[in-house]
Amino acid sequence: MPSQRFAPPSEVPGLAARRIAADIVDGVLHKHRTLDDQLDGSGAHPGLKTLADRDRALMRRLVATILRRLGTLGHVLSRLLDKGIPSDAPRAQSALLIGAAQILWMDVPDHAAVDLSVRLVQSDRRAARYAGLVNAVLRRCAREGQALVEEVATQSLDLPPWLLARWSAHYGEATTRDMALALGHEPSLDLTVKSDAAQWASRLHGEVLPTGSVRTLLHGSVTMLPGFAEGQWWVQDAAAALPVRLFGDIKGKSIADLCAAPGGKTAQLAHAGAKVTALDRSPARVARLRENLSRLSLQAETVVADAVEWAGPAEGFDGVLIDAPCTSTGTIRRHPDVAWLRQESDVAAMTLLQQRLLKKSVSLLKSGGTLVYCTCSLEPEEGEQAIAALLAAEPALRRVPIEAREVSGLSEIITADGDLRTLPSHLPHADPKLGGLDGFFAARLVKS
């Protein structure tokens, strides 16, 4: 019988999930790594392989809660710490954030949140001397934290100051406050279904949105949900599903989907009967797009190329869709790391690329063809201003205003110029988790 003398001691349940959460939060805040990079693919945290599904879900929720509430957490902890958060021990900072997030917003007993954060600190050589501090601060947080949260509830602290200033200037302070509140809630799962949305909403314990998407609060692995393996639906925010509708009837028409991966809009175009050419510069992303189309039993020609350099067919396309690379500030509700990874200087860099893509798309269009341009950004330079500049530079283009009937009667998401602009605070719901949309801009132009 093998000796058990050197067998490692069993770890306290839940500690591994919190340790990995601390690593990933540190990766975002100090190493500028995206959540996607740390959670999936070749760069994923190696510890994820050993986590049970329940612990993996806890870890993801912990990370997302910290990033969604980072400004408020900073305020609360600064009030509870006489000398500020220790700067010489990153694990002590992470442990405080993890413990406070659980105490203030998660369904975790306070004593467990405190105990596991203390253990997290004790297991780190540089941070171990702060175990007593972490214990004392988190116990105070359990007693006083909610009152400290309430005193700054209207201040939108969970947005970076540069983003708060930009949105307040463009959308107004009241709308910005509504958006900030919406971003504080964990979002639901939105699905685009091939048919019979009501039936799938029933099977997935969700509801059908006015736009036709199915919204559900189910958690866990998407691949295990009914209908996934059969290719009956795909994950796509309800706002992201709107731009394709602006083409109208596209059965039999040739449509180029530039920057197509991971393929949600490609799938919509193919399902509507278009002859789709889906383009992306990343071989890995195109491979993923092909896998998604295969699961959905949908057809599209796929091309690995830089859209700006791509020649395209001589005859041109009936339609071109550009879901342009952007700052992605409209996706913060689903990707809370974006708020802390982006900088204001990124806006100008992205607009240069978007201008090049727009200019290229005009050359790919047949006469009479339709261009739909969209971004998941809330920044006007990447939406309204980009289209204004294009129209000024290209006399052959004209805007075709969007009508409310084309977007399920949601007139509030149509701008004065006739473009589409969704906000995180749109589609409010009695349950905040069932409300909201990603921030999207879309415009429809026709080449004369």
N, C-alpha and C positions, 0 to 999 in steps of 0.2 A: 504494500500500500504506500503510495507516494507521500512524502512528508509535507505537512501543511505549515511547517515552521516559518517559511518565508512568504506565505500567501499575504497579499496586500489586504489591509483592513477594509471592510465594506464602508463605502462613503455614505454620509448622511443623505437621505433622499432629498432631491431638489437642489443640492449644492452644485452639481455638475452643470445644470441648466443655468444657474446664476453665474457660474464662473465663465461659461461661454458667452452669456449675455454681456458680462463685463468686458470681455475681450472684443466683442463686436462693437459695443458702444465706443470703446477706446479707439477701435479701427476707424470709425466714422469721425469722431471729434478730434483725434490727434494725428491720424495717419491719412485722413481724407480718402478713405476707401468706401465705396458705396455698399449699401446693404446687399444688393443683388450679387456683387462680387464675393461677399463674405458668406452668403447663404447657399449659393448654387455654383455649379461648375468646378473648374480646376482650382480656383482660388478659394473655395469654400473652407470654412473652419474645420480642421480635421476631427475635432471632437463631436461634430454633428453625427458622425456615423454611429457613435455609441449611444446616442440619446434615444430613449423610447419616444413614441409619437406624442404622448402626453407632455413629456418634458420639453420636447421640441416646440410644441405649441406654446407652452409657458414661456420659453426663452424668447420666441418671436414676439409675444405680446409684451413681455418686459421691455425689450429693446424699443419696440414701437411706442410704448407709453412714455418712456424716458425721452425719446426724440420729439414726440408730440408736445410734451409738457416741459421741455428743457428750461425755458425762461422762467416759468413759475417755480420749478424745482430749485433753480438758482436763487430765486428770491427767498423761498422758504428756508433753505439751508443757510443762506447768508444771515438770516435773522436768528437762527439757532446756534450759529457758531460765532464765538467771540473774536477769533482770529482768522476767519475765512476758511475755505476748504483747503486742506493740506496740498501744496503744489509739488512736493518732493516725493509723493507716493501715489501714482495714478490709481492703484487698486483701492486706496482709501476713498478717493473721489468716486470711483465706480460703485463701491459698496454703499456709500451714502446715497447716491442717485437710485440705485436698485432698491434699497430698503425704503426710502421715502416714496418712490413711485408705487410700491406695493401697499404701503400704509394709506396713501392718499387716494388711490384710484383703482386698486385691484382687490379682488375678493380673496385676500390672503390674511390669515390671522396676524395681528400685530406682533405677537410674541415670536411667531415663525419668521416674519420679515426681519425682525431685529436679530434673532439668533443666527440666521443664515448669513446675514451681512457681516456679523462679527466673525463668523467662521471663515468667510471669504477673505477678510483682512488678515486673520491669524495665519492663513495658509500662504501669505506672501511675505517674503523676508523683509522687504523695504517698508511694508505697510503695517506689519504686526504690532509695532509700538503704538499704533493708533486705534487698537481694538477697543480700549476703554472709551476713547472719544466717540467712536462710531456707536457704541452701545448707548452712551448717554444722550447723544444728539438724536438718535432714532427713537428713543423712549420719549424724549421731549416732543418729537414730531408726532408721535401717536396721540399726545395730549393736546398740543397746540397747533398742529399743522393745518387742520381744516380752516381754522380762523384766519391763518396767514394766507391761505389760498383765496378765501373770500374777499380779503381786503384788496386784492389786485385783480379780481375777476373781470373787470371791465377795461383793463389796460393792455390787452393783447400782447402780453410779455412773451408768448410762445412763437412770435414771429421775429426773425432777425430785424434789427432796427432799419436797415436799408430797405428791406422789403415792405415793412410797415409804412415807411415814409412814401415809397413809390405808390403803393395801393391807395393810401389815404389821398394822395394828390390826384390820382386818376379816377378812383371809384367813389371817393368821399369817405369820411370817417365812419359814418353809420354802416355803410355796406362793408367796409373793411372789417369792422367789429363783428358783423354777422359772419363774414368769411372765416375770421379767426376762430370764432366759436364752433363753426362747422368742422374746421380742421382738427379740433380737439377731440373729436369722437372717432373711435375705430370704425372704418367703413364696412359696408356690407359687401357681398360678392355679387357682381352683375354678370349676367350671361346673355349672349345673343343666341337665340334658338332658331333652328331651321324651320320649325312649324309648331303650331298648337302651343302657344306660350302659356295659356291657362292651364293646360294639362301638366306642363313641366313645372309651373309655379306650385301646383298642388303636390306633385311628387317630391319637390325639393323644399317644401314648407316655406315658400316665399310668396311674392306677389308680383303681378304684372304692372310695370310702370306705364305711365301714359305714352311713353315713347316705344313701347313694345318689348323692351328688355325685361328679363326676369331677375328680380332682386331677392336674395336670400341671406339669412344670417347663419347658415350652416358653416361650421368650421371643420378643420381637419384637411386631409389630403384631397385635393380636387379630383385626382385621378380615381378615387374610390366612390365618387358620387354617381348616382344613377344617370345613365345617358352619356357619360364621358367616353367610355370604351367604344360605344356604338357610334360615336361621332354626331350626336344629336344637338350639340351646342358647343360654344367656346366662350372662354372668359373674356369679357370686354366691358369696360365701363360704359354706362349708358350714354354719356356724352361722346365718347369715342366712336359710338355706333352711328352718330348723326351725320357726319360729313358725307359718307357714301350715298345717303339718301338724296343728296342735293343733285346727283346726276339724273334723277328721274328713271325712266325705263331704259335700261342698258342691255336688254337681251340681244345677243348677237353683235354688240358693238365692241370695238377694240379699245381697251383701257390700259394705260400704263400706270402702275402703282410704284412710284419712286419711293425709296427709303421704306420698303415694304415690311421687313421683318419686325415683329415675330409673326405677322400675317393675319391679324384680326380683320383688317379692312380688305385684304386680298380675299379672304374667305367670303366676306359679304359680297364683293364684286362677282366672284365666281358663282356663288349661290344664286345671284340675281341673273345669271345667264350670260355675263360678259365674257369676251375672250381676253383674258388678263395676262399681261406681262408684268411680273413682279420682280423688282430690282432692289438689290442691296449690295453695299460694298464689302460686307463681312461674310466670308465663306461659312463661318460657324453659324451666323444668324440665318443665312439662306438655308443651311441644312436643317435648322430648327423649323423654319417656315415650311419646308418640304414635308417634314414629319407631321406638322399640324395639318397640312392639307391632306396628307395620306389618311390620317385618322378620321378626317371629316369627309372623306371620299369626294373631294373637290379637285378640279383641274386648273392649273395655271402654268404658264411658261415662266421659269425662274432664271434670273440672270445675276451673276456676280459681277458687279461693275460699280464704279463711281458715277453717279447719275450726271454730274456736271460734265464728265468726259465722255459719256456714252453717246454714240452716234444715233442709235435708234433706226427703225426702218424708214426707207425713203418716202413711203406713202404717208407717214405720220399716224397719229391715233385720233379716234373719235373723242377720247377723253383722257386727261392726265390728272392723277391724284398725287398731291405732294403732302405727305404727313411729315413735315420738315423737322430735322433735328433742332432742338430749342433748349431753353433753360429748364423746361419742364416744371415751372413753378405752379402750374395748374394741377399737378399730380401729387402735391404734398400730402393730401389726405391718405393716399395709398403708399406713398414713398416719403415718409417724414424726414429721411436723411437729406433730401434735396434742399430743405430749408437751410441746413447747416453746411452743406458742401458747396453750394452756389455762392458766387460773389457778384456784386453789381457790374463789375467789368465784364462778366460773361455775356451780358446782354448784347453789347456792341459786337463782340466776336461772333455770336450766333447770327446776328442780323446780316453780317457780310455773307455768310454761307447761304442764308435764306434768299438773299438777293440773287446770288448766282444760280440757285436752283430754280427760282421763279423765271429768270431770263431764259434758262435752258428749256424749261417746260413749254414756253411759248413756241420755240422752234420745233418741238415734238408734236404740236397740235396741227391737225388738219384745219382748213378753213371751215368755220362753223363749229369747231370742236369746243368742248367745255373743259375748263380748268377748275378744279376744286383744290384750294390751298387751305391747310389747317395746321395748327400747332397746339400742343398741350401746355401753352404758356399763358400767363395772365398779364404779361408785359405788353403794352401797346406797340412798342417798336417791332415786336415779333408778329403782330396781328394787324390791327387797323392801319398803322403807319406803313407797314410793309406793302400792303395792298394799295394804299394811296400813292406811294412812290412808284409802284409798278404801272398803275393806270396813267400816271403822268408821263412815264417814259415810253409806254407802248400804246400808241394811238389805235392800233388794231384791236385792242381789248376793250370790252365793256362789261361792267358789273351787271349781273342779273339778280336783283334783290330776292332774298328768301322770303317766302310767305308763311304765315303761321300754320296753315294747313299742312305744309310739308314737314313740319316738326311737331305734329300731334297737337296743334293749337297752342303751343307754349310761346305766346307772343313776347313774354318777358325775356326770352333768350335771343331775341332779334334786335339788333342795334338800329339806330336811326337811319344808317346807310343801307340797311338790308342785309347785313352780315350776321353770322351766328356768334354769340358770346355767352357761354355758360360759366357759372360761378359756383364755387363750393357750397354756397348758401342757397342755391336753387333747389327746387323740389323738396321743400321742408316737409317733415313728417313728425307725428306725435312722438314717435321713437326716433331720437336723433340718429341712431345707427342705421335707420332705414331711409334717411333723408340724404340730400346732397348730391352733387355731381362733380366730376373733375372739371377743372377750368379749361375750356377749349375755345379756340377761335376758328372760324371757317368762313371762307368767302367763295363765291361762284362767279367765274368770269367766262365770257365767250369770245372766241377769236373771229373777227369779221372777215 
